[in-house]
Amino acid sequence: MVAEPVLATVEMLNLAYSKVSDFISSLTNATYNTNIYDKVSKFNPFTEDHHFQPTKSLWEKVEDHIVEHRLAYISVLSVGIGLGGYFQYKSKASEPKNGLRRRVRKLPNGARRDAVLLVGSPTEPLTRLMALDLEKRGFIVYLTILDEKDEKYVEANSIMEDLDYLNLSDSYSFDMHLSKFRKLLQMPVVPFVGAEPHTLNLLGIVLAPLLYFPIGPIENITVASWLKVNERLNVYLKLLSSGLVSMAREHKSKLIVVYPNVVRNLTIPYHAPEAVFQSSVHSLFTALSRELYTQNIPVTHIRMGNLNVSSHDKSYDKSKISSLVASEMKGWNEDVKSIYADRFAKAEYRANPIRSTGKGTSLRDFYHTIFDVLYSKNPPKVIYCGTGARTYEWILRFLPQSFLDLVLR
């Protein structure tokens, strides 16, 4: 009685095995009768087909595709990074700074104490605007006088009466001027009768940007123009070598250097004086920041893009560029005109839209940036402010030099 169920079970298993075997055989025959086997056999690593190439890995295929279409990838990546950085900057710029009203902190008796030394020429509009904004926010501002032209301008313009000055034009000894300035900072100040005396606190030293440079072919730029650019760079070198750093160390002041970033990155043709000067300033203060890093003397680079320094629209205007090109070429001799006139005009039509990208960032954002760095406990080493300041720097890092040559040539 027991054996019958066992036999029945074995027969059922044999029947199932037979049906499965028949099904697999039918599928195998169907596969052999199609071209699927031929396609699959090509992936056999042991095939004897000598024309067969080993299959590349997924990473190798991706790498080959990137190399083949590298310009497209670089362009898309550059635009993406630029847009991402721009929107991140705008979002952070719109955030409130912990409720800070951006007004200078005063002493309990209402007296002002925080001072700023602004190194720049009062004849330059942006430097004047920076000085006046810092003064309105409550700083005691000391603006440098670099030459006789600056001295005459200050004497003739009453708008600068509320500012104090550090005159560097009457002597080549910067050590003497800085020594007097240090003694001034150490002198007790009595803001009003009966008030407790205090000394000034040099919160920061701001190096204002130089924006106006001669343009044109390098061989046509005069020696006097090169010397004038070099004199401005020498101002920085003399100050740094005459006690400016030790004064910053003594007062725990912040060093802030402001310079345009677009021409420095792209090295636009016919703008060699500006490219040389801004690159020198960048290299000088980058080296200085690394030297002073362990001494807790912060050096911050504010790399400027396009700022809206006037009320009217400064967008790309062909008539303005045409007028600029014509006035610049008036002083050229005929030989220089015959060689460079056409290329200079074309280069300016390409460069001006880059240097004047739309309306630009408002000056208020620029002022807020400087103020925030002055009162920051740990100021960043680099800050970008202005349209195009960050974008063109990233483009230079990713795009090949040959591409920029085609665009700017």
Protein Blocks (a to p, Z undefined) as FASTA:
>chain_A
ZZmmmmmmmmmmmmmmmmmmmmmmmmmmmmmmpmklmmmmmmpmkbcbfkbccdddfklm
mmmmmmmmmmmmmmmmmmmmmmmmmmmmmmmmmpceehiaoiacddfkopafbdcddddd
fkbmklmmmmmmmmmnopacddddfbfklmmmmmmpmklmmpccddfklpcblklmmmmm
mmmmmpccdfbghiacdddddfbacddddfbdceddfklpcfklmmmmmmmmmmmmmmmm
nopmmmmmmnopacdddddfklmmnopghilmmmmmmmmmmmmmmmmmmmmmmnopacdd
dddddddfbfbdcbdcfklmmmmmmmmmmmpcfklmmmmmmmmmmmmmmmmmmmmgcjbp
afklmmmmmmmmmmpmbdcfbdcedehklmmmmmmmmpcfklmmmmmZZ
